[in-house]
Amino acid sequence: MIKMSTSFTFMILIALLILSFVSCEMEAEDDSTIILQSSSSLDGQVNRIGVVVTNEAEIAIGRDANGIGTRGFFSFDFSEVNADGNIIIDSAHFEVYESDFSNNPFETMGSVLLDIVDYGPSLNPNDFYATLLADCGVFASGSNYLDTHSSDITQELRAFFETNPAATLVQFRLMFENDKNTTDPLLQFRHWFVSSVDDGDAHRPRLVLDVSYE
């Protein structure tokens, strides 16, 4: 009887260990939240006359010191999370930190718009007019706000991968509604968003994703 009791207890312990292992595996599979940081070497700004700035700590949009319209660009690498080309976007938020401003551009330049675009493996002079793939709507408006801005882009990013299932780069543009050039110094406004910074990851542009796979 003692031998049977010991054997039975041992079998119960083995069963519990197996259940514990399976439970841990299921929890790992269910944990589908992914945070991607932007690729600082592909982040940058391009102005209306084709001047490109990359690898800087901040990205300016609006009008530069000479009154030239300027747009900001951010790139995210999906090569690992979409290695098999079967990603499904369950939710997605684009987040970027507003780090500084000059005057109040919202008064004359309107809202900041967020778009999904395609500018490829490098930022070039003609990318001021980068191909629009999806309009993600208004990203910022009303007043300067030195903090993290977040925009729900679930529908736009899901549609993007439905059309481009094997995509490994997802790229964004921030721009004011009215960023035409001007010679009026009173209309020269700038807004800065953080790209690559020295204070760790706290203020890096990022995508916060919940994903599943086919």
Buried (B, 14 or more C-beta within 10 A) or exposed (E): EEEEEEEEEEEEEEEEEEEEEEEEEEEEEEEBEBEBBBBBBBBBBBBBEEBBBBEBBBBBBBBBEBBBBBBBBBBBBBEEBBEEBEBBBEBBBBBBBBBEBBBEBBEBBBBBBBBBBBBEEEBEEEBBEBEEBBEBEBBBEEEBEEEBBEBEBBEBBBBBBEEBBEBBBBBBBBBBEBBEBBEEEEBBBBBBBBBBBEEEEEBBBBBBBBBEEE
